Amino acid sequence: MPDARVGHHVHVTRAQPSSSEQIPSDELRPGAGGAAAPTDPEEPRSPEELVAAERQEGRRLWTGILTLVVLMVIVVGLITALPGLDTVEQRLADMAPGWIAAAIVLEWLSCVGYILAFQLVFSRAPRRFAARVALSELAFGAVVPIGGAGGVAVGAWMLRAKGVSWRLIARRSAALFLVTSALNVAALVPAGIAFALAGDVEHHVLLGTVPAAVGIVVIALLWPLPRFRERLTGDGRLRALLRGSVDAIEDVKRHVLHPHWRLVGVLMYLGCDIAVLGVCLHAVGVDLDPSALVLGYLIGYLGNLLPVPGGIGVLDGGLVGALALYGAPVGRTTAAVLVYHAIVLWLPTLIGSIAFVLARRTLHDPVAPLPAPSDESARR
């Protein structure tokens, strides 16, 4: 969860949506990025400010990567030096290269899924540019220690440089976050019910029922919220924030009720990442029930909310603890999680860094937005 930017501008007039269409078209404007079209009430940024912003984002990325390298060296040193971790080191050495290769391929498919999810939400962004922004978001989300918000920030900057309004960036970014997170919440329900019925650990009914109940409650609370948007009138930052959140939820509902084929990207983004963890566990001889794997993954990833570069330490501990709760042996699971974390951290970081460098080279080039999709084509 979770892809997701100067010169003279020619304003592209958006087709006015019908009363049934709730999602506004992407306001990408041809030009060299950054300064808004004359009809945009937001103040344009000077070329000097944009160049400074580019350099700042680049420094953030390279600093984050350097920090990850240092932390990874420390982790490897601890594994090889501390007593009691020699079994983990041996498990790592015994993993078959074929399974590691399969895990890498699955993680690449997860990245492709995020690209599709990003293109689903920012539907008028040119495909190559959208892919580079999505991959850049994955890289920054991994290395910048602000709980994943670094990816959203760099994506917003790149889109703004192409002339997208801040209002639309905020709404669509929130929709992208919600549509990827909604699947996580929804997955709790079937996985929790399945584990409550067929789990083979102590207290399996409780361990399955609680996550399922959380998923049901969250969906039940958020789904009807757009009905109350008209009550959120008036000024104030809080009301504006609430209106923006409700609009994003309405966008997500539209994607769910009138699905575009790119919605499969949301499934790939989560499903392939879970499969990476499952393959790594299988490589060390741990074969969990699918419901236990899904619940352990979703609960363990709560540790990644802490603002630690790359989630090093907190994500590993969260996953090992959650998987152990659902029946996985700690020693072998630790080895599998370390390999899993290395793959899901470094593959998006490397390909996302390349995408970011390529995107910077063309950030000030003119861009032509894609035609707004009709309701009929959006459902194909």
C-alpha positions as CSV (number, residue, x, y, z in Angstrom):
1,M,0.0,0.0,0.0
2,P,0.9,2.3,-2.1
3,D,2.4,3.9,-5.3
4,A,1.8,6.1,-5.7
5,R,5.5,17.5,-10.8
6,V,8.5,25.9,-16.0
7,G,7.7,27.5,-18.9
8,H,4.7,28.8,-20.7
9,H,1.5,26.8,-20.0
10,V,-1.4,26.2,-22.3
11,H,-4.5,25.5,-20.2
12,V,-6.3,22.4,-21.1
13,T,-10.0,22.9,-20.5
14,R,-11.5,19.9,-18.8
15,A,-14.8,18.4,-20.0
16,Q,-17.4,19.0,-17.4
17,P,-18.4,15.8,-15.7
18,S,-22.0,14.6,-15.7
19,S,-24.0,14.7,-12.5
20,S,-23.2,11.0,-12.0
21,E,-19.5,11.5,-12.4
22,Q,-17.8,12.2,-9.2
23,I,-14.1,12.0,-10.0
24,P,-12.6,15.0,-11.7
25,S,-10.2,14.7,-14.6
26,D,-6.5,15.0,-14.0
27,E,-5.5,18.6,-14.6
28,L,-2.1,17.9,-16.3
29,R,-1.3,20.9,-18.4
30,P,1.2,21.0,-21.3
31,G,4.3,23.0,-20.3
32,A,7.6,22.7,-18.6
33,G,6.1,22.0,-15.2
34,G,5.7,23.9,-12.0
35,A,3.9,27.2,-12.8
36,A,0.2,26.8,-12.9
37,A,-2.0,27.9,-15.8
38,P,-3.4,31.4,-15.5
39,T,-6.7,30.1,-14.2
40,D,-5.1,28.3,-11.4
41,P,-5.5,30.4,-8.2
42,E,-2.3,29.0,-6.7
43,E,0.9,31.0,-6.9
44,P,3.4,29.7,-9.5
45,R,6.9,28.8,-8.4
46,S,9.9,30.3,-10.1
47,P,12.4,28.2,-12.0
48,E,15.0,28.7,-9.3
49,E,12.6,27.4,-6.7
50,L,11.9,24.3,-8.8
51,V,15.6,23.6,-9.3
52,A,16.2,23.9,-5.6
53,A,13.3,21.5,-4.9
54,E,14.8,19.0,-7.3
55,R,18.1,19.0,-5.6
56,Q,16.5,18.7,-2.2
57,E,14.5,15.7,-3.3
58,G,17.6,14.1,-4.8
59,R,19.6,14.6,-1.6
60,R,16.8,13.1,0.4
61,L,16.8,10.0,-1.7
62,W,20.6,9.4,-1.7
63,T,20.8,10.2,2.0
64,G,18.1,7.7,2.7
65,I,19.8,5.0,0.6
66,L,23.1,5.6,2.4
67,T,21.3,5.3,5.8
68,L,19.8,2.0,4.7
69,V,23.2,0.7,3.7
70,V,24.7,1.5,7.1
71,L,21.7,-0.1,8.9
72,M,21.9,-3.2,6.8
73,V,25.6,-3.6,7.5
74,I,24.8,-3.3,11.2
75,V,22.1,-6.0,10.9
76,V,24.4,-8.4,9.0
77,G,27.1,-7.8,11.6
78,L,24.7,-8.6,14.5
79,I,23.5,-11.8,12.8
80,T,27.0,-13.0,12.3
81,A,28.4,-11.9,15.7
82,L,25.7,-12.3,18.3
83,P,25.4,-15.7,20.0
84,G,22.1,-17.6,19.4
85,L,21.7,-16.2,15.9
86,D,23.9,-18.7,14.3
87,T,20.9,-20.8,13.3
88,V,19.4,-17.9,11.5
89,E,22.7,-17.4,9.6
90,Q,22.6,-21.1,8.7
91,R,19.0,-20.9,7.5
92,L,19.9,-18.0,5.3
93,A,22.8,-19.9,3.8
94,D,20.6,-22.9,3.1
95,M,17.9,-21.0,1.1
96,A,17.7,-22.3,-2.5
97,P,18.6,-19.5,-5.1
98,G,15.6,-20.6,-7.1
99,W,13.1,-19.6,-4.4
100,I,14.9,-16.2,-3.9
101,A,14.7,-15.6,-7.7
102,A,10.9,-16.4,-7.6
103,A,10.5,-14.0,-4.7
104,I,12.3,-11.2,-6.7
105,V,10.0,-11.8,-9.7
106,L,6.9,-11.6,-7.4
107,E,8.1,-8.3,-5.9
108,W,8.6,-6.9,-9.4
109,L,5.0,-7.8,-10.2
110,S,4.0,-6.1,-7.0
111,C,5.7,-2.9,-8.2
112,V,4.0,-3.3,-11.6
113,G,0.7,-3.5,-9.6
114,Y,1.4,-0.2,-7.9
115,I,2.1,1.4,-11.3
116,L,-1.3,0.2,-12.5
117,A,-3.0,1.5,-9.3
118,F,-1.3,4.9,-9.8
119,Q,-2.4,5.0,-13.4
120,L,-5.9,4.1,-12.3
121,V,-6.2,7.1,-10.0
122,F,-4.2,9.6,-12.1
123,S,-5.9,8.4,-15.2
124,R,-4.9,11.3,-17.5
125,A,-1.2,11.2,-16.7
126,P,0.9,10.0,-19.6
127,R,1.7,6.3,-19.0
128,R,5.5,6.6,-19.0
129,F,5.5,9.6,-16.7
130,A,3.0,8.0,-14.4
131,A,5.1,4.8,-14.1
132,R,8.2,6.8,-13.2
133,V,6.3,8.8,-10.6
134,A,4.8,5.6,-9.1
135,L,8.2,3.9,-8.9
136,S,9.8,7.0,-7.4
137,E,7.1,7.0,-4.8
138,L,8.0,3.4,-3.9
139,A,11.7,4.3,-3.6
140,F,11.1,7.4,-1.4
141,G,8.5,5.6,0.7
142,A,11.1,2.9,1.5
143,V,14.1,5.1,2.3
144,V,12.7,8.4,3.7
145,P,11.9,7.9,7.5
146,I,8.5,9.5,7.8
147,G,6.3,6.5,7.9
148,G,5.9,6.1,4.1
149,A,4.8,9.8,3.6
150,G,8.1,10.4,1.7
151,G,6.7,8.6,-1.3
152,V,3.5,10.7,-1.3
153,A,5.5,13.9,-1.0
154,V,7.8,13.2,-3.9
155,G,4.9,12.1,-6.1
156,A,3.1,15.3,-5.2
157,W,6.1,17.4,-6.1
158,M,6.6,15.7,-9.5
159,L,2.9,16.1,-10.4
160,R,2.9,19.7,-9.3
161,A,5.9,20.4,-11.5
162,K,3.8,19.2,-14.5
163,G,1.0,21.7,-13.6
164,V,-1.4,19.5,-11.6
165,S,-3.3,21.6,-8.9
166,W,-2.5,21.0,-5.3
167,R,-6.2,20.4,-4.7
168,L,-6.3,17.5,-7.2
169,I,-3.0,16.1,-6.0
170,A,-4.3,16.0,-2.5
171,R,-7.6,14.3,-3.4
172,R,-6.1,11.8,-5.8
173,S,-3.2,10.9,-3.5
174,A,-5.6,10.3,-0.7
175,A,-7.7,8.1,-3.1
176,L,-4.6,6.1,-4.0
177,F,-3.7,5.6,-0.4
178,L,-7.3,4.6,0.4
179,V,-7.8,2.2,-2.5
180,T,-4.6,0.3,-1.7
181,S,-5.3,0.4,2.1
182,A,-8.9,-0.7,1.6
183,L,-7.8,-4.0,0.2
184,N,-5.7,-4.6,3.3
185,V,-8.7,-3.9,5.6
186,A,-11.0,-6.0,3.4
187,A,-8.6,-8.9,3.4
188,L,-8.9,-9.1,7.2
189,V,-12.4,-10.3,6.9
190,P,-12.2,-13.5,4.9
191,A,-8.7,-14.4,6.3
192,G,-9.9,-13.9,9.8
193,I,-13.1,-16.0,9.3
194,A,-11.1,-18.7,7.7
195,F,-8.6,-18.8,10.5
196,A,-11.2,-18.8,13.2
197,L,-12.9,-21.8,11.6
198,A,-9.8,-23.9,10.7
199,G,-6.8,-22.5,12.6
200,D,-4.6,-25.0,14.3
201,V,-3.2,-22.9,17.1
202,E,-4.4,-22.1,20.6
203,H,-7.1,-19.4,20.7
204,H,-7.5,-19.6,16.9
205,V,-11.1,-18.4,17.2
206,L,-10.1,-15.2,19.0
207,L,-7.1,-14.7,16.7
208,G,-9.3,-14.9,13.6
209,T,-12.5,-13.2,14.9
210,V,-10.8,-10.0,16.2
211,P,-9.1,-9.1,12.9
212,A,-12.3,-10.0,10.9
213,A,-14.4,-7.8,13.2
214,V,-11.9,-4.9,12.8
215,G,-12.2,-5.1,9.1
216,I,-16.0,-5.2,9.1
217,V,-16.3,-2.2,11.5
218,V,-13.8,-0.1,9.5
219,I,-15.6,-0.8,6.2
220,A,-19.0,-0.2,7.8
221,L,-17.9,3.2,9.2
222,L,-16.2,4.5,6.1
223,W,-18.4,3.3,3.3
224,P,-21.5,5.5,4.0
225,L,-19.5,8.7,4.9
226,P,-19.9,10.3,1.4
227,R,-23.6,10.6,2.1
228,F,-22.9,13.2,4.8
229,R,-20.7,15.5,2.7
230,E,-23.3,18.2,2.3
231,R,-23.3,18.6,6.1
232,L,-19.6,19.6,6.1
233,T,-20.2,23.2,5.0
234,G,-18.4,26.3,6.3
235,D,-14.8,27.4,6.5
236,G,-12.1,26.0,8.7
237,R,-9.1,23.7,8.2
238,L,-10.8,20.8,9.9
239,R,-13.9,20.9,7.8
240,A,-11.8,21.2,4.6
241,L,-9.8,18.2,5.7
242,L,-13.0,16.2,6.4
243,R,-14.4,17.2,3.0
244,G,-11.2,16.1,1.3
245,S,-11.3,12.8,3.1
246,V,-14.9,12.2,2.2
247,D,-14.2,13.1,-1.5
248,A,-11.3,10.5,-1.5
249,I,-13.6,7.9,-0.1
250,E,-16.2,8.6,-2.8
251,D,-13.4,8.2,-5.4
252,V,-12.6,4.8,-4.0
253,K,-16.2,3.7,-4.0
254,R,-16.5,4.7,-7.6
255,H,-13.4,2.6,-8.5
256,V,-14.9,-0.4,-6.7
257,L,-18.4,-0.1,-8.0
258,H,-17.4,0.8,-11.6
259,P,-14.1,-1.1,-11.9
260,H,-11.5,-0.3,-14.6
261,W,-9.2,-3.2,-15.6
262,R,-6.3,-1.4,-13.9
263,L,-8.0,-2.1,-10.5
264,V,-6.2,-5.5,-10.8
265,G,-3.0,-3.5,-10.0
266,V,-4.3,-3.0,-6.4
267,L,-4.7,-6.8,-6.1
268,M,-1.2,-7.4,-7.6
269,Y,0.4,-4.8,-5.3
270,L,-0.8,-6.5,-2.1
271,G,-1.2,-10.1,-3.3
272,C,2.3,-10.4,-4.9
273,D,3.9,-8.9,-1.9
274,I,2.3,-11.4,0.4
275,A,3.4,-14.1,-2.0
276,V,7.0,-12.9,-1.6
277,L,6.7,-13.5,2.1
278,G,5.1,-16.9,1.5
279,V,7.9,-18.0,-0.9
280,C,10.6,-16.9,1.6
281,L,8.9,-18.9,4.3
282,H,8.6,-21.9,2.1
283,A,12.3,-21.6,1.3
284,V,13.2,-22.2,4.9
285,G,10.6,-25.0,5.4
286,V,7.7,-23.1,6.8
287,D,4.3,-23.6,5.0
288,L,1.6,-21.6,6.7
289,D,-2.1,-21.8,6.0
290,P,-3.0,-19.0,3.6
291,S,-5.2,-17.3,6.2
292,A,-2.4,-17.3,8.8
293,L,0.0,-15.9,6.3
294,V,-2.3,-13.1,5.3
295,L,-3.2,-12.2,8.9
296,G,0.5,-12.4,10.0
297,Y,1.5,-10.1,7.1
298,L,-1.2,-7.5,7.7
299,I,-0.8,-7.3,11.4
300,G,3.0,-7.5,11.2
301,Y,3.1,-4.5,8.8
302,L,1.6,-2.2,11.5
303,G,5.2,-1.9,12.8
304,N,6.1,-0.2,9.5
305,L,4.1,2.8,10.6
306,L,7.0,3.9,12.8
307,P,9.2,6.4,11.1
308,V,12.3,4.2,10.8
309,P,14.4,4.2,7.6
310,G,13.3,1.2,5.5
311,G,11.4,-0.2,8.5
312,I,14.6,-1.9,9.5
313,G,14.1,-3.6,12.8
314,V,10.5,-2.6,13.4
315,L,9.1,-4.3,10.3
316,D,11.2,-7.5,10.9
317,G,10.1,-7.7,14.5
318,G,6.5,-7.0,13.7
319,L,6.3,-9.7,11.0
320,V,8.2,-12.3,13.1
321,G,6.0,-11.7,16.1
322,A,2.7,-11.7,14.2
323,L,3.6,-14.8,12.2
324,A,4.7,-16.6,15.4
325,L,1.4,-15.7,16.9
326,Y,-0.3,-17.5,14.0
327,G,1.8,-20.6,14.3
328,A,5.2,-20.0,12.6
329,P,8.4,-21.2,14.3
330,V,10.4,-18.2,15.3
331,G,13.9,-19.2,14.2
332,R,13.1,-20.2,10.6
333,T,10.6,-17.3,10.3
334,T,13.3,-14.8,11.3
335,A,15.5,-16.0,8.5
336,A,12.6,-15.8,6.0
337,V,11.6,-12.4,7.1
338,L,15.1,-11.0,6.8
339,V,15.3,-12.2,3.2
340,Y,11.8,-11.0,2.4
341,H,12.6,-7.5,3.9
342,A,15.8,-7.3,1.9
343,I,13.9,-8.0,-1.4
344,V,10.9,-5.7,-0.8
345,L,13.2,-2.9,0.4
346,W,16.0,-3.0,-2.2
347,L,14.2,-3.9,-5.4
348,P,11.7,-1.0,-5.2
349,T,14.5,1.3,-4.0
350,L,16.8,0.5,-6.9
351,I,14.3,0.6,-9.7
352,G,12.6,3.6,-8.1
353,S,15.9,5.5,-8.0
354,I,16.5,4.9,-11.7
355,A,12.9,6.0,-12.4
356,F,13.4,9.2,-10.3
357,V,16.6,10.0,-12.2
358,L,14.9,9.5,-15.6
359,A,11.9,11.6,-14.5
360,R,14.1,14.5,-13.3
361,R,15.6,14.7,-16.8
362,T,12.2,15.4,-18.4
363,L,10.4,17.1,-15.5
364,H,10.4,20.5,-17.3
365,D,9.5,19.1,-20.7
366,P,6.0,19.7,-22.1
367,V,3.5,17.0,-21.3
368,A,0.2,16.3,-23.0
369,P,-2.5,14.8,-20.8
370,L,-4.3,11.7,-22.0
371,P,-8.0,12.0,-23.1
372,A,-10.4,11.8,-20.2
373,P,-11.9,8.3,-20.1
374,S,-15.6,7.9,-20.6
375,D,-17.7,6.0,-18.1
376,E,-18.1,3.2,-20.6
377,S,-14.4,2.8,-21.4
378,A,-13.5,3.0,-17.7
379,R,-15.5,-0.1,-17.0
380,R,-13.9,-2.3,-19.6
